Amino acid sequence: MNRVVGSHDIVFITLDTLRYDVAQRLFEAGELPVLGPHLPAGGWERRHSPASFTYAAHHAFFAGFLPTPDSQGPHPRLFATQFERSTSTSAHTCMFEQESVPAGLAQRGYRTICIGGVGFFNKKTSLGCVLPGMFEESHWTPHMGVDHRHSTERQVALALARLRADARRVFLFINIAAIHLPNRAYLPGCRADNIDSHAAALRYVDGALAPLLAACGARAPTFAIVCSDHGCAYGEDGYRGHRLAHETVWNVPYAHFFLDSTSPRPS
């Protein structure tokens, strides 16, 4: 990462509430024509989230604690903010003295941009300002939130406009809200959120991300991180939702890859 930082744009996309098993099933079925070509041959990497809900998970992410591989570590991290006796950094970890990854990248000359999705990014309250406040600029409207059927398209359109507005290196973060409950609108005839509407929401998000990935690769060499912050239970073992300790919540899909003019393009 020490060679990436400074030479590449960095795009970090969290697919809020996406389960690993659903993401991997759609990959194996060939139903992710946009993200799929950028994933390894085996598909998504299964990792463990550092937290079971959005606020806590993103606090960890922005300190460099991305989802952890589901095997015994320690696993060196891509980014880290300095603290004593860290066991998950290596010579390849990009270290920052600043309190967060966005602040560290800003110190390295990046324009840091947050495009929010779920309520923890809506800036309506003091709590809703904490995560967006880590960035130089942040954006949220109700049309980018969980209650709007075309939220990802709105987020992508704004991201494209912000990328065109500044020639500097960019750290672009987007919290995708569409997969979060309620997601039944993505499955015609569905009256209650379920595992199938969860999958339908991911299909929608995959298609909506196409212009963004293409634009990033055309703008500059780009390092992309795409993952979930936590999953969601739909009745497994009697559990529903998240902010609970169940494998459907803790297991999340993760991938990172490079985007440039030679990157795979969906057919």
Residue pairs with C-beta under 8 A, 6 or more apart in sequence:
1 78
1 79
1 92
1 93
1 94
2 92
2 93
2 94
4 10
4 94
4 223
5 94
5 105
5 108
6 108
6 109
6 169
7 221
8 169
8 220
8 221
8 222
8 223
8 258
9 169
9 170
9 171
9 172
9 216
9 219
9 220
9 221
9 222
9 223
10 105
10 110
10 170
10 171
10 172
10 222
10 223
10 224
10 225
11 170
11 171
11 172
11 173
11 174
11 212
11 216
11 222
11 223
11 224
11 225
11 259
12 61
12 171
12 172
12 173
12 174
12 224
12 225
13 173
13 174
13 176
13 209
13 224
13 225
13 226
13 227
14 58
14 61
14 173
14 174
14 175
14 176
14 227
14 228
14 229
15 23
15 176
15 179
15 202
15 205
15 226
15 227
15 228
15 253
16 54
16 117
16 118
16 175
16 176
16 177
16 179
16 180
16 228
16 229
17 54
17 179
17 180
17 181
17 198
17 228
17 229
17 230
17 231
17 232
17 242
18 179
18 198
18 202
18 228
18 231
18 252
18 253
19 198
19 228
19 231
19 232
19 248
19 251
19 252
19 253
20 44
20 46
20 47
20 228
20 231
20 251
20 252
20 253
21 248
21 251
22 195
22 198
22 199
22 202
23 32
23 44
23 202
23 228
23 253
24 43
24 44
24 46
24 253
25 199
26 32
26 199
26 202
26 203
26 206
27 35
27 36
27 39
27 43
27 44
28 43
30 36
31 203
31 206
32 39
32 202
32 203
32 206
33 206
33 207
33 266
33 267
34 206
34 207
34 209
34 210
34 213
34 266
35 206
35 209
35 226
35 255
36 43
36 206
36 266
37 264
37 265
37 266
38 213
38 224
38 226
38 255
38 257
38 259
38 263
38 264
39 255
39 257
40 255
44 253
44 254
44 255
45 69
45 253
45 254
45 255
46 70
46 251
46 252
46 253
46 254
47 66
47 67
47 68
47 69
47 70
47 227
47 251
47 252
47 253
47 254
48 67
48 68
48 69
48 70
48 250
48 251
48 252
49 57
49 67
49 228
49 229
49 230
49 231
49 249
49 250
49 251
49 252
50 56
50 57
50 60
50 61
50 65
50 66
50 67
50 68
51 57
51 59
51 60
51 229
51 230
52 230
52 242
52 243
52 244
52 245
52 249
52 250
53 229
53 230
53 242
53 243
54 118
54 120
54 175
54 229
54 230
55 120
55 127
55 130
55 131
57 229
57 230
58 120
58 131
58 175
58 229
59 131
60 66
61 101
61 229
62 100
62 101
62 102
62 131
62 134
63 80
63 81
63 99
63 100
63 101
64 77
64 78
64 79
64 80
64 81
64 93
64 96
64 101
65 77
65 88
66 77
66 78
66 79
66 225
66 227
66 254
67 227
67 228
67 252
67 254
68 75
69 75
70 251
73 87
73 88
74 87
74 88
75 88
76 88
76 89
76 90
76 92
76 93
77 88
77 89
77 93
78 93
78 94
78 225
78 256
79 93
79 94
79 95
79 96
79 101
79 104
80 86
80 88
80 89
80 93
80 94
80 95
80 96
81 95
81 96
81 97
81 98
81 99
81 100
81 101
81 104
82 95
82 96
82 97
89 95
94 104
96 103
96 104
96 105
96 107
97 104
97 107
98 104
98 106
98 107
100 134
101 171
102 112
102 114
102 134
102 135
102 136
102 171
102 173
103 112
103 134
105 112
105 171
106 112
106 136
106 171
108 169
109 168
109 169
110 168
110 169
110 170
110 171
111 136
111 137
111 166
111 168
111 169
111 170
111 171
112 134
112 135
112 136
112 137
112 170
112 171
112 173
113 135
113 136
113 137
113 138
113 139
113 159
113 162
113 170
113 171
113 172
113 173
114 121
114 131
114 132
114 134
114 135
114 137
114 138
114 139
114 173
114 175
115 138
115 139
115 140
115 144
115 155
115 158
115 159
115 162
115 172
115 173
115 174
115 175
116 122
116 123
116 131
116 132
116 138
116 139
116 140
116 144
116 175
117 140
117 144
117 145
117 146
117 151
117 155
117 174
117 175
117 176
117 177
117 178
117 180
118 145
118 146
118 175
118 177
118 180
119 128
119 145
119 146
120 127
120 128
120 130
120 131
121 128
121 131
121 132
121 138
121 140
121 175
122 128
122 140
122 145
123 129
123 132
123 138
123 140
132 138
132 140
135 173
137 162
139 158
139 162
141 154
142 148
143 150
143 151
143 154
144 151
144 154
144 155
144 158
144 177
145 151
145 177
146 177
146 178
146 180
146 181
146 182
147 182
148 154
149 185
149 186
151 176
151 177
151 178
152 176
152 177
152 178
152 204
152 205
152 208
152 209
153 208
155 174
155 176
155 177
156 174
156 208
156 209
156 211
156 212
159 172
159 174
159 212
160 211
160 212
160 215
162 170
162 172
163 170
163 172
163 215
163 216
163 219
169 220
172 216
174 212
176 205
178 186
178 201
178 204
178 205
178 208
179 198
179 201
179 202
179 205
180 232
181 193
181 232
181 241
182 193
183 193
183 197
183 198
183 200
183 201
184 190
184 191
184 192
184 193
184 194
184 197
185 197
186 197
186 200
186 201
186 203
186 204
187 196
187 197
187 200
190 196
190 197
190 200
193 234
194 234
195 234
198 232
198 234
210 266
213 224
213 259
213 263
214 265
216 222
216 224
216 259
217 259
217 260
217 261
217 263
218 261
221 258
221 259
221 260
222 258
222 259
222 260
223 256
223 257
223 258
223 259
224 256
224 257
224 258
224 259
225 254
225 255
225 256
226 254
226 255
226 256
227 252
227 253
227 254
227 255
228 252
228 253
228 254
229 252
230 242
230 249
230 250
230 252
231 242
231 248
231 249
231 250
231 251
231 252
232 241
232 242
232 248
232 249
233 239
233 240
233 241
233 242
233 244
233 246
233 248
233 249
234 240
234 248
236 246
236 248
237 246
239 246
239 248
242 249
243 249
257 263
